[in-house]
Amino acid sequence: MPDITVTPTGTDLFTVTIADATSSTTHRVRVSAIDLRRIAPGVQPVRLVEESFRFLLEHEPKESILRTFDLPVIGRYFPEYEQVIRSRLS
């Protein structure tokens, strides 16, 4: 699996870099406090973002992941996302 680096860049913004042996991609993700409480209560936002990108990489190549998005958008593409993330982080 590629390396995932999550860097807080604002109150609810994160920059995520995904790197493997050949290339890297950069993504900007917003996680509101409301979404954090709903998806993964009690979990640090960086951990939620990192695990969310692991989930995404299990379903698509890093180049296919949106470059900028709000975290709940993942559920539009993968309806099982929130349930899977809750079980992984609990």
Summary of the structure (lengths in Angstrom):
residues: 90
radius of gyration: 12.1
end to end distance: 22.2
largest distance: 36.6
contacts: 243
relative contact order: 0.20
helix: 46%
strand: 26%
